[in-house]
Amino acid sequence: MTGRPLVPVSRGLLLALTAATASRSLLAAGFAWFLTLAAVYAADAGPPLPAMAVTAALLLPISAWASAAALAATGEDLRAVLTAADGRVRALLVDALLPLAAVAAAAVLGVAAPLVFDPHPAPAGDWLLGGLLHLLCGVVGVGLALLFSALRLSRGVQALLVVAVSLLSARLRWLPPDGPVLATWGAGTHPPPGLEAWALAGPPVIAAVLVVVAAIVRRRRW
C-alpha cells in the first residue's frame, strides 16, 4: 500500500494502548514481573550479573504472556481495520511496538532492582550486559506471542507452548535465549567467545524468524 496511511502508526498504537490498559491479563503479567524481581532480591542475590541473567531468562515467558495479553486486547476487529486501512506491515508494526515497549520497561526494572537492592558492586559493563540480556530474552517472547496470535491459537494452548519453549531453552545450554544465558552468566562464569557470540546474536535471529513467519501466516489468513 502506498501513500499516506489512513490510520498513522502512532494513532494505531494509541488505539492498541487504550485497549491494553483495560486488560486484566496484561496487568497480571506486569504484577508477575514485579513478584519475580521481589522474589530474587528479597534476600542477598549474590553478584548482580548472575542474578540479572536469571531474571532475564524469566522474562521470556512473562514477555510472551504480556504480549499475548496486549494482542488479545487489541482484538481481531481493530486489527482487521488497521490492516485494511494501512496494510499488513503497518498493522504488524502496531502489534509489535506496544509489547516491545513493555519489554524495554521490564528491562529497565530488571537492572534498577539490583542497583537498588543488591549490595554487591559491579562494573558498568555488567549492568549494561544485564540490561541487554533482558531485552534479548524479552524480544523472543514478543516474537512467540506474535506467531501464536497469527496462528489464532487459544490462550491456553499459547500458555502451554510458551512454558514448553521456556523450559526447553533453559535446559539446553546451546538454545537461545535462556540456555546460553543461564549456563554461563547465570552460573557466574564468562562464556567462551563462540558461545558468547551465539548468546547475543541468537535471540535477535530467532525473534526475526518468528516475526517473519508470523507475517507470512497473517498474510495468508488476512
C-alpha positions, 0 to 999 in steps of 0.5 A, a space after each residue: 500500500 502506498 501513500 499516506 496511511 489512513 490510520 498513522 502508526 502512532 494513532 494505531 498504537 494509541 488505539 492498541 494502548 487504550 485497549 491494553 490498559 483495560 486488560 486484566 491479563 496484561 496487568 497480571 503479567 506486569 504484577 508477575 514481573 514485579 513478584 519475580 524481581 521481589 522474589 530474587 532480591 528479597 534476600 542477598 542475590 549474590 553478584 548482580 550479573 548472575 542474578 540479572 541473567 536469571 531474571 532475564 531468562 524469566 522474562 521470556 515467558 512473562 514477555 510472551 504472556 504480556 504480549 499475548 495479553 496486549 494482542 488479545 486486547 487489541 482484538 481481531 476487529 481493530 486489527 482487521 481495520 488497521 490492516 485494511 486501512 494501512 496494510 499488513 506491515 503497518 498493522 504488524 508494526 502496531 502489534 509489535 511496538 506496544 509489547 516491545 515497549 513493555 519489554 524495554 520497561 521490564 528491562 529497565 526494572 530488571 537492572 534498577 532492582 539490583 542497583 537498588 537492592 543488591 549490595 554487591 558492586 559491579 562494573 558498568 559493563 555488567 549492568 549494561 550486559 544485564 540490561 541487554 540480556 533482558 531485552 534479548 530474552 524479552 524480544 523472543 517472547 514478543 516474537 512467540 506471542 506474535 506467531 501464536 496470535 497469527 496462528 489464532 491459537 487459544 490462550 491456553 494452548 499459547 500458555 502451554 507452548 510458551 512454558 514448553 519453549 521456556 523450559 526447553 531453552 533453559 535446559 539446553 545450554 546451546 538454545 537461545 535465549 535462556 540456555 546460553 544465558 543461564 549456563 554461563 552468566 547465570 552460573 557466574 562464569 564468562 562464556 567462551 567467545 563462540 558461545 558468547 557470540 551465539 548468546 547475543 546474536 541468537 535471540 535477535 535471529 530467532 525473534 526475526 524468524 518468528 516475526 517473519 513467519 508470523 507475517 507470512 501466516 497473517 498474510 495468508 489468513 488476512 
